Amino acid sequence: MPGLDPGIHLLRKMLDCRVKPGNDGGGETMRCPNCNSLDTQVKDSRPTEDSSVIRRRRVCVACNFRFTTFERVQLRELTVIKRNGRRVPFDRDKLVRSVQISLRKRPVEPERVEQMVSAIVRELESGGEADISSETIGEIVMDHLRKLDDVAYVRFASVYRNFREAKDFEAVLGELSGDEDPRPALVRK
């Protein structure tokens, strides 16, 4: 479909071939998280609100346990190159956890967090490179957090940039306020 993100187009094609209840779509089996049985059935499939994920309700035939899985389009396999040169597969869940830590006790709806993480992953996948440095990922996350929540941005930056002194925080706060040369905070007496 012209004008659509290629991932959304692929997801729509997948939805056109919807999984019928009782069929485990595409021949893939899903292990029951309760009893580890591979004998599970899909009871319901539907797209999420933004049509970027397919939600499947499943039931285990062996123990009757019900659970939900989510299916996302993955445009390419990404590899993260760590600062020490080690290469590890990109882990979306790790990205979600680090963003959630920076947003802890902040008034941000989970849907906005999920949309932000999806946008970050799309940006990484559509970047043209399968190997991405952890620095690049960190900078992209900071760009998105800056738009979402200032406090989360400062929290993430303090860990990502390895702040050691108060002046490190002052520099980031100066970035947020648009100052080139941040002034020291006033001390109340």
C-alpha positions as a Markdown table, in Angstrom:
| # | Residue | x | y | z |
|---|---|---|---|---|
| 1 | Met | 0.0 | 0.0 | 0.0 |
| 2 | Pro | 1.5 | 3.3 | -1.0 |
| 3 | Gly | 2.5 | 5.7 | 1.8 |
| 4 | Leu | 2.4 | 3.1 | 4.5 |
| 5 | Asp | 5.4 | 2.1 | 6.7 |
| 6 | Pro | 6.6 | -1.2 | 5.2 |
| 7 | Gly | 6.2 | -2.9 | 8.6 |
| 8 | Ile | 2.5 | -1.8 | 8.8 |
| 9 | His | 2.0 | -3.1 | 5.3 |
| 10 | Leu | 3.4 | -6.5 | 6.2 |
| 11 | Leu | 1.3 | -6.6 | 9.4 |
| 12 | Arg | -1.9 | -5.8 | 7.4 |
| 13 | Lys | -1.0 | -8.6 | 5.0 |
| 14 | Met | -0.6 | -10.9 | 8.0 |
| 15 | Leu | -4.0 | -9.9 | 9.3 |
| 16 | Asp | -5.6 | -10.6 | 6.0 |
| 17 | Cys | -4.6 | -14.2 | 6.6 |
| 18 | Arg | -6.0 | -14.2 | 10.1 |
| 19 | Val | -5.5 | -17.2 | 12.3 |
| 20 | Lys | -8.7 | -19.2 | 12.8 |
| 21 | Pro | -9.4 | -20.1 | 16.4 |
| 22 | Gly | -7.8 | -23.5 | 17.1 |
| 23 | Asn | -5.1 | -23.0 | 14.5 |
| 24 | Asp | -1.7 | -21.9 | 15.6 |
| 25 | Gly | -1.1 | -19.7 | 12.6 |
| 26 | Gly | 1.8 | -20.3 | 10.3 |
| 27 | Gly | 2.6 | -23.7 | 11.8 |
| 28 | Glu | 4.5 | -22.2 | 14.8 |
| 29 | Thr | 3.9 | -23.8 | 18.1 |
| 30 | Met | 3.9 | -21.8 | 21.3 |
| 31 | Arg | 5.1 | -23.4 | 24.6 |
| 32 | Cys | 2.7 | -23.0 | 27.6 |
| 33 | Pro | 4.3 | -20.8 | 30.2 |
| 34 | Asn | 2.6 | -22.8 | 32.9 |
| 35 | Cys | 3.4 | -26.4 | 32.1 |
| 36 | Asn | 5.8 | -26.1 | 29.1 |
| 37 | Ser | 3.5 | -28.2 | 26.9 |
| 38 | Leu | 3.7 | -27.5 | 23.1 |
| 39 | Asp | 0.0 | -28.4 | 22.7 |
| 40 | Thr | -1.5 | -24.9 | 22.7 |
| 41 | Gln | -4.3 | -23.4 | 20.6 |
| 42 | Val | -5.1 | -19.8 | 19.5 |
| 43 | Lys | -8.5 | -18.8 | 20.7 |
| 44 | Asp | -8.6 | -15.2 | 19.4 |
| 45 | Ser | -6.4 | -12.9 | 17.3 |
| 46 | Arg | -6.7 | -9.2 | 16.8 |
| 47 | Pro | -4.5 | -6.2 | 16.1 |
| 48 | Thr | -3.7 | -3.7 | 18.7 |
| 49 | Glu | -5.2 | -0.1 | 18.4 |
| 50 | Asp | -2.3 | 1.2 | 16.3 |
| 51 | Ser | -2.2 | -2.1 | 14.2 |
| 52 | Ser | 1.5 | -2.5 | 14.9 |
| 53 | Val | 1.1 | -5.7 | 16.9 |
| 54 | Ile | -1.1 | -8.8 | 16.7 |
| 55 | Arg | -2.5 | -9.9 | 20.1 |
| 56 | Arg | -3.3 | -13.6 | 20.4 |
| 57 | Arg | -5.2 | -15.2 | 23.2 |
| 58 | Arg | -4.1 | -18.8 | 23.6 |
| 59 | Val | -5.0 | -21.8 | 25.7 |
| 60 | Cys | -3.0 | -24.8 | 26.7 |
| 61 | Val | -4.7 | -28.1 | 25.8 |
| 62 | Ala | -2.7 | -30.0 | 28.5 |
| 63 | Cys | -3.4 | -27.8 | 31.6 |
| 64 | Asn | -6.2 | -25.4 | 30.3 |
| 65 | Phe | -4.0 | -22.4 | 31.2 |
| 66 | Arg | -4.8 | -19.2 | 29.2 |
| 67 | Phe | -2.2 | -16.7 | 28.1 |
| 68 | Thr | -1.6 | -13.9 | 25.7 |
| 69 | Thr | 1.2 | -13.5 | 23.1 |
| 70 | Phe | 2.1 | -10.5 | 20.9 |
| 71 | Glu | 3.4 | -10.7 | 17.4 |
| 72 | Arg | 5.4 | -7.8 | 15.9 |
| 73 | Val | 6.9 | -7.2 | 12.5 |
| 74 | Gln | 10.7 | -7.3 | 12.5 |
| 75 | Leu | 12.2 | -5.7 | 9.5 |
| 76 | Arg | 15.7 | -7.0 | 10.1 |
| 77 | Glu | 17.9 | -8.7 | 12.7 |
| 78 | Leu | 19.8 | -6.1 | 14.6 |
| 79 | Thr | 23.1 | -6.6 | 16.4 |
| 80 | Val | 24.3 | -4.2 | 19.1 |
| 81 | Ile | 28.0 | -3.4 | 19.3 |
| 82 | Lys | 28.8 | -2.7 | 22.9 |
| 83 | Arg | 31.4 | -0.1 | 24.0 |
| 84 | Asn | 33.9 | -2.9 | 24.7 |
| 85 | Gly | 33.4 | -4.3 | 21.2 |
| 86 | Arg | 31.3 | -7.2 | 22.1 |
| 87 | Arg | 28.4 | -8.0 | 19.8 |
| 88 | Val | 25.0 | -9.0 | 21.1 |
| 89 | Pro | 21.5 | -9.4 | 19.5 |
| 90 | Phe | 19.3 | -6.4 | 19.9 |
| 91 | Asp | 16.7 | -7.0 | 22.7 |
| 92 | Arg | 13.6 | -5.0 | 22.6 |
| 93 | Asp | 12.6 | -6.0 | 26.1 |
| 94 | Lys | 15.9 | -4.7 | 27.5 |
| 95 | Leu | 15.1 | -1.3 | 25.8 |
| 96 | Val | 11.6 | -1.3 | 27.3 |
| 97 | Arg | 13.1 | -2.1 | 30.8 |
| 98 | Ser | 15.6 | 0.7 | 30.6 |
| 99 | Val | 13.0 | 3.2 | 29.4 |
| 100 | Gln | 10.6 | 2.1 | 32.2 |
| 101 | Ile | 13.3 | 2.6 | 34.8 |
| 102 | Ser | 13.9 | 6.2 | 33.7 |
| 103 | Leu | 10.1 | 6.8 | 33.7 |
| 104 | Arg | 9.5 | 5.2 | 37.1 |
| 105 | Lys | 6.9 | 7.2 | 39.1 |
| 106 | Arg | 6.4 | 9.6 | 36.2 |
| 107 | Pro | 2.9 | 10.5 | 34.8 |
| 108 | Val | 3.4 | 8.9 | 31.4 |
| 109 | Glu | 0.8 | 6.4 | 30.1 |
| 110 | Pro | 2.0 | 2.9 | 29.2 |
| 111 | Glu | 0.6 | 3.3 | 25.6 |
| 112 | Arg | 2.9 | 6.4 | 25.0 |
| 113 | Val | 5.9 | 4.4 | 26.3 |
| 114 | Glu | 5.0 | 1.5 | 23.9 |
| 115 | Gln | 4.6 | 3.9 | 21.0 |
| 116 | Met | 7.9 | 5.5 | 21.8 |
| 117 | Val | 9.7 | 2.2 | 22.0 |
| 118 | Ser | 8.1 | 1.0 | 18.7 |
| 119 | Ala | 9.2 | 4.3 | 17.1 |
| 120 | Ile | 12.8 | 3.8 | 18.3 |
| 121 | Val | 12.9 | 0.2 | 17.0 |
| 122 | Arg | 11.4 | 1.2 | 13.6 |
| 123 | Glu | 14.1 | 4.0 | 13.4 |
| 124 | Leu | 16.8 | 1.4 | 14.2 |
| 125 | Glu | 15.5 | -1.2 | 11.8 |
| 126 | Ser | 15.0 | 1.3 | 8.9 |
| 127 | Gly | 18.5 | 2.9 | 9.4 |
| 128 | Gly | 20.0 | 0.6 | 6.8 |
| 129 | Glu | 22.6 | -1.0 | 9.1 |
| 130 | Ala | 22.2 | -4.4 | 10.9 |
| 131 | Asp | 25.0 | -3.5 | 13.3 |
| 132 | Ile | 24.3 | -0.6 | 15.6 |
| 133 | Ser | 26.5 | 0.8 | 18.3 |
| 134 | Ser | 25.1 | 1.1 | 21.8 |
| 135 | Glu | 26.0 | 4.8 | 21.7 |
| 136 | Thr | 23.7 | 5.3 | 18.7 |
| 137 | Ile | 20.9 | 3.5 | 20.5 |
| 138 | Gly | 21.5 | 5.6 | 23.6 |
| 139 | Glu | 21.4 | 8.9 | 21.7 |
| 140 | Ile | 18.2 | 7.9 | 19.9 |
| 141 | Val | 16.5 | 6.9 | 23.2 |
| 142 | Met | 17.6 | 10.2 | 24.7 |
| 143 | Asp | 16.1 | 12.1 | 21.7 |
| 144 | His | 12.8 | 10.4 | 22.2 |
| 145 | Leu | 12.8 | 10.7 | 26.0 |
| 146 | Arg | 13.5 | 14.4 | 25.7 |
| 147 | Lys | 10.3 | 14.8 | 23.8 |
| 148 | Leu | 8.3 | 12.6 | 26.2 |
| 149 | Asp | 9.4 | 13.6 | 29.7 |
| 150 | Asp | 12.2 | 15.9 | 30.9 |
| 151 | Val | 12.8 | 14.0 | 34.2 |
| 152 | Ala | 13.1 | 10.7 | 32.5 |
| 153 | Tyr | 15.5 | 12.3 | 30.0 |
| 154 | Val | 17.8 | 13.5 | 32.8 |
| 155 | Arg | 17.6 | 10.1 | 34.6 |
| 156 | Phe | 18.5 | 8.2 | 31.4 |
| 157 | Ala | 21.3 | 10.7 | 30.5 |
| 158 | Ser | 22.8 | 10.4 | 34.0 |
| 159 | Val | 23.2 | 6.6 | 33.6 |
| 160 | Tyr | 24.0 | 6.6 | 29.9 |
| 161 | Arg | 26.5 | 9.4 | 30.0 |
| 162 | Asn | 27.9 | 8.1 | 33.4 |
| 163 | Phe | 27.5 | 11.3 | 35.4 |
| 164 | Arg | 30.1 | 11.8 | 38.1 |
| 165 | Glu | 29.5 | 15.3 | 39.3 |
| 166 | Ala | 26.7 | 17.8 | 39.8 |
| 167 | Lys | 28.1 | 19.9 | 36.9 |
| 168 | Asp | 27.2 | 16.9 | 34.6 |
| 169 | Phe | 23.5 | 17.4 | 35.6 |
| 170 | Glu | 23.8 | 21.1 | 35.2 |
| 171 | Ala | 25.0 | 20.6 | 31.6 |
| 172 | Val | 22.0 | 18.4 | 30.7 |
| 173 | Leu | 19.6 | 20.8 | 32.5 |
| 174 | Gly | 21.1 | 23.6 | 30.4 |
| 175 | Glu | 20.4 | 21.5 | 27.3 |
| 176 | Leu | 16.8 | 21.2 | 28.3 |
| 177 | Ser | 16.4 | 24.9 | 29.0 |
| 178 | Gly | 18.2 | 25.8 | 25.7 |
| 179 | Asp | 21.1 | 27.5 | 27.5 |
| 180 | Glu | 24.5 | 27.0 | 25.8 |
| 181 | Asp | 26.4 | 27.7 | 29.1 |
| 182 | Pro | 24.2 | 26.5 | 32.0 |
| 183 | Arg | 24.4 | 28.6 | 35.1 |
| 184 | Pro | 24.9 | 26.9 | 38.5 |
| 185 | Ala | 21.7 | 26.4 | 40.5 |
| 186 | Leu | 21.0 | 28.9 | 43.2 |
| 187 | Val | 21.4 | 27.6 | 46.7 |
| 188 | Arg | 18.7 | 28.7 | 49.2 |
| 189 | Lys | 19.8 | 29.7 | 52.6 |
